[in-house]
Amino acid sequence: MDVHVVVAPVFGTNCCVVVAAQAHDDGRRDCVVVDPGAGTAGQVDRLVSDQGLVPRAVLVTHGHVDHTWDAAELCDRYDVPLRLHAADAYRVADPFGTIGLGAALDAPAASVSEALVEALDAYGVTPRDFRAPGRVEPFDGAVTDLTAGDVRLRALHAPGHTEGSTLYLLDGPAAADADAEVTGVVLTGDVLFAGGVGRTDLPGADVEAMLATLRDVVPALPPRHVVLPGHGPTSTVARELATNPFLPR
């Protein structure tokens, strides 16, 4: 299984294209797109065309708009659903209200909202340009095996940053890391970063839930899996457990 990363020009969201190892008779391979931030649709489309891929679903690690902005465009283009944890499904219909922007979009309640509006404006779009996907298929459960065509992964509920924050685990040599023999990849969204963790000061975040995730969920991840976060550089689970100041020792 391969993982290709394209970086969104707005807020630097890592959009991941997860590609199945097995090819169809015509040489094409199935894929899913994870966290399509603003400005990634064109990059994803070129990758799909160049690599001979067949998109089967769009997934998001959580419902914040910097991870969902281009979901509708990709879902429509490839006639696939958006899938995310049920606890974050409400955010897709009202992405700005759920981060502190009112319906009028003229009174940000937090600095992150102001920064997002400014970033979108610099890219040439406004919050009113956002469009929700027509097909949203929520899933539930603490651990869920997800299948989209030939792509199979595990969805692990990891609340705190948002109610439905989810880690996606891909087993097998899906990436290379110079410091370890890689056993797979975990897409951590905004739960876990290289040297940091997700913020808990936004609407719907929960400090206690995040502490439980960092105490119980993250340390149980396979140590030789590559950490591919929602923003910033990669790491490994073992490296984060040894050096990340926000994780228990």
C-alpha positions in Angstrom: 0.0 0.0 0.0 1.3 3.5 -0.9 0.5 6.8 0.7 1.0 10.0 -1.4 0.8 13.4 0.3 -0.3 16.7 -1.2 -0.2 19.8 1.0 -3.1 22.3 1.0 -2.1 25.9 0.3 -4.5 27.0 3.1 -3.3 26.1 6.6 -0.9 23.4 5.1 -3.2 20.5 5.7 -1.7 17.2 4.7 -4.0 15.5 2.2 -3.2 11.8 1.9 -4.0 9.6 -1.0 -3.9 6.0 0.2 -3.5 3.5 -2.7 -4.2 -0.2 -2.6 -1.3 -2.6 -3.2 -3.2 -4.8 -5.6 -4.0 -3.6 -9.1 -7.0 -4.4 -11.3 -6.6 -6.3 -14.5 -6.3 -3.0 -16.4 -3.4 -1.9 -14.1 -5.4 0.7 -12.2 -5.4 0.7 -8.4 -8.1 1.8 -5.9 -7.5 4.7 -3.6 -9.1 6.8 -0.9 -8.5 10.5 -0.3 -8.0 11.6 3.3 -8.4 15.2 4.6 -8.8 17.2 1.3 -8.1 20.7 2.5 -8.7 23.9 0.4 -6.7 23.8 -2.8 -6.0 20.1 -2.9 -8.6 18.9 -5.4 -6.5 19.8 -8.5 -3.4 18.2 -7.0 -5.4 15.0 -6.2 -6.9 14.9 -9.7 -3.5 15.1 -11.3 -2.2 12.3 -9.0 -5.1 10.1 -9.8 -4.6 10.6 -13.5 -0.9 10.2 -13.5 -0.9 7.1 -11.3 -3.9 5.4 -12.9 -6.0 5.4 -9.6 -9.7 4.8 -9.0 -11.0 6.8 -6.0 -13.4 4.9 -3.9 -14.1 7.3 -1.0 -13.1 10.5 0.7 -12.3 10.2 4.4 -11.6 12.9 7.0 -9.9 12.6 10.3 -12.3 15.1 11.8 -14.8 17.7 10.7 -12.8 21.0 10.8 -13.1 22.9 7.6 -9.4 23.0 6.9 -9.7 19.2 6.4 -13.0 19.1 4.5 -13.0 22.1 2.2 -12.4 20.2 -1.1 -14.4 17.1 -0.1 -17.5 18.1 -2.0 -15.6 18.8 -5.2 -13.8 15.4 -5.1 -16.9 13.5 -4.0 -18.8 14.9 -6.9 -16.0 14.4 -9.4 -15.5 10.7 -8.6 -19.1 9.9 -7.4 -17.9 8.7 -4.0 -19.1 9.4 -0.4 -17.5 11.4 2.4 -16.9 9.2 5.4 -16.2 10.3 8.9 -17.0 9.5 12.5 -20.7 10.1 13.3 -19.8 12.4 16.2 -18.3 14.9 13.7 -20.9 14.6 11.0 -22.8 17.7 12.2 -19.7 19.8 11.4 -19.9 19.1 7.7 -23.2 20.9 7.3 -22.1 24.0 9.4 -18.3 24.0 9.3 -17.9 27.7 10.3 -20.5 27.8 13.0 -18.9 24.8 14.6 -15.6 26.7 15.0 -17.1 29.9 16.3 -18.2 31.8 13.3 -21.8 32.8 13.3 -24.3 32.5 10.4 -23.5 36.1 9.3 -19.7 35.2 9.2 -18.9 38.7 10.5 -18.0 38.1 14.1 -15.3 35.5 14.7 -15.4 34.1 18.2 -11.8 33.0 18.3 -8.5 34.0 16.7 -8.4 30.7 14.8 -11.6 31.7 13.0 -10.1 35.0 12.0 -6.9 33.3 10.8 -8.9 30.9 8.7 -11.0 33.6 7.1 -7.8 35.5 6.3 -6.1 32.4 4.9 -9.1 31.6 2.7 -9.2 35.2 1.5 -5.5 35.0 0.5 -6.4 31.9 -1.5 -9.2 33.8 -3.2 -12.3 32.2 -1.6 -14.6 33.1 1.3 -16.5 31.0 3.8 -19.6 31.4 1.7 -17.9 29.4 -1.1 -17.8 26.3 1.0 -20.1 23.5 -0.2 -21.0 20.4 1.7 -20.8 16.9 0.0 -24.1 15.5 -1.1 -23.2 12.0 0.2 -22.1 11.7 3.7 -21.8 8.3 5.3 -20.9 8.5 9.0 -19.5 5.5 10.8 -19.5 4.8 14.5 -17.6 2.7 17.1 -14.3 2.9 18.9 -12.6 0.7 16.3 -14.0 0.2 12.8 -12.6 -1.7 9.9 -13.3 0.3 6.8 -13.2 -1.0 3.2 -13.4 1.1 0.1 -12.8 -1.0 -3.0 -9.4 -2.7 -2.4 -8.4 -0.2 0.3 -8.7 -1.5 3.8 -7.8 0.4 7.0 -8.8 0.7 10.6 -10.5 3.7 12.0 -9.7 4.3 15.7 -11.8 6.9 17.6 -9.6 9.4 19.4 -11.7 12.2 20.7 -10.5 15.4 22.3 -9.6 17.8 19.5 -13.1 17.2 18.2 -15.8 14.8 19.3 -15.3 12.5 16.4 -11.5 12.8 15.8 -10.3 9.6 14.3 -6.9 7.9 13.6 -6.6 5.8 10.4 -4.2 2.8 10.6 -2.7 1.2 7.6 -0.6 -1.9 8.1 2.3 -2.9 6.0 5.3 -1.2 4.4 3.3 1.8 3.2 6.1 4.4 3.8 9.8 4.6 4.3 11.5 6.0 7.4 15.3 6.2 7.7 15.3 5.5 11.5 13.1 2.4 11.8 11.8 -0.6 10.0 8.3 0.6 9.1 5.3 -1.6 9.9 2.7 0.7 8.7 1.3 4.3 8.8 -1.1 6.0 11.2 -2.9 9.1 9.9 -3.3 11.1 13.1 -5.1 14.2 11.8 -5.0 16.9 14.5 -4.7 14.5 17.4 -0.9 13.9 17.3 1.8 15.9 15.6 5.6 15.6 15.5 6.4 17.0 18.9 2.9 18.2 19.7 -0.8 17.4 20.0 -4.1 19.0 18.9 -5.5 22.1 20.5 -8.5 21.8 22.9 -9.7 25.4 23.0 -12.1 25.2 20.0 -15.9 24.6 20.2 -16.6 20.9 20.8 -13.1 20.1 22.0 -12.7 18.4 25.4 -9.6 18.5 27.5 -10.4 15.4 29.5 -11.2 13.4 26.4 -7.9 14.5 24.8 -6.0 13.5 28.0 -7.7 10.1 27.8 -6.8 9.7 24.1 -3.1 10.6 24.8 -3.0 8.3 27.8 -4.9 5.3 26.5 -5.1 5.4 22.7 -1.8 6.8 21.4 0.5 4.6 23.5 -1.2 1.5 22.2 -0.4 2.3 18.6 2.2 0.1 16.9 5.6 1.7 17.7 7.1 1.2 14.3 4.2 2.9 12.5 5.0 6.2 10.8 3.0 9.1 12.2 1.5 11.1 9.3 -0.2 14.1 11.0 -2.8 16.5 9.6 -0.1 19.3 9.4 3.6 19.3 9.5 6.3 16.6 9.2 6.1 12.9 9.8 7.5 11.0 12.7 7.1 7.5 14.2 5.0 6.4 17.1 8.1 5.2 19.0 9.7 8.6 18.5 6.7 10.5 19.8 6.3 8.2 22.8 10.0 8.9 23.6 10.2 12.6 23.0 6.7 14.2 22.7 6.3 16.3 25.9 2.5 15.9 25.8 2.5 12.1 26.0 2.8 10.1 29.2 6.1 8.4 30.1 
